[in-house]
Amino acid sequence: MKVFDPKDFGAFLRQRRRDLKYTQSDLAEITGFSVSFISDLENGKATAELGKAMFLANILGLDVSMSVRGE
């Protein structure tokens, strides 16, 4: 899936979390992040911290990669 903005990223994280049958509270306990941070991220809040967002994606078993368009 291509991610074009924070809303796409958050929606993908939310779906993966649900696929794994985790609640936001489960992830908060695992990561030490607040439920409100996880909710903000899943709802596409643009000011979410990139490092935390990537860490959460990793916890959910997702790879984050970048490539040059058209290649």
C-alpha positions, 0 to 999 in steps of 0.5 A: 500500500502506498501512503500519501499522508498521515491519514493513510498511515494511520488508517493502515496502522489501525487496520493492522492493529485490528487484524492482530486483535490488539486494542489501543490499550494493548499497544499502549501497554506494550509500547509505553505510549499513551492511548491518546497518542495511538488514537491521534496517530491512527486518526492521521494527526500530522504532528505525531512524532515520526520516531514513535510512529515508525516504532509502532509500525515495527511493533505491528510487524510492518516495514516502512520503506521509501522509493523514488516514484517511477523506479 
